[in-house]
Amino acid sequence: MISESGLNADSISPEKRLYDDLQLDSLDMVGLLLNLNDYTGKKFDPTLFKDARIVQDLVDSIYPLWE
């Protein structure tokens, strides 16, 4: 996902805003979700990403489901 979006991994941190700082859009978020599903072999509910505004929001929403 990082290489597809053109983001540098060093530019991503928990407090970064997804849309303003990282310049992600709704299609990027769908791609992130699909890649996460493929990577983990799990199927995460897209509504988990709906209210995410910063990177930490995403982490907080998927971490409990990771196991």
Secondary structure by P-SEA (a helix, b strand, c coil): cccccccccccccccccccccccccaaaaaaaaaaaaaaaccccccccccccccaaaaaaacccccc
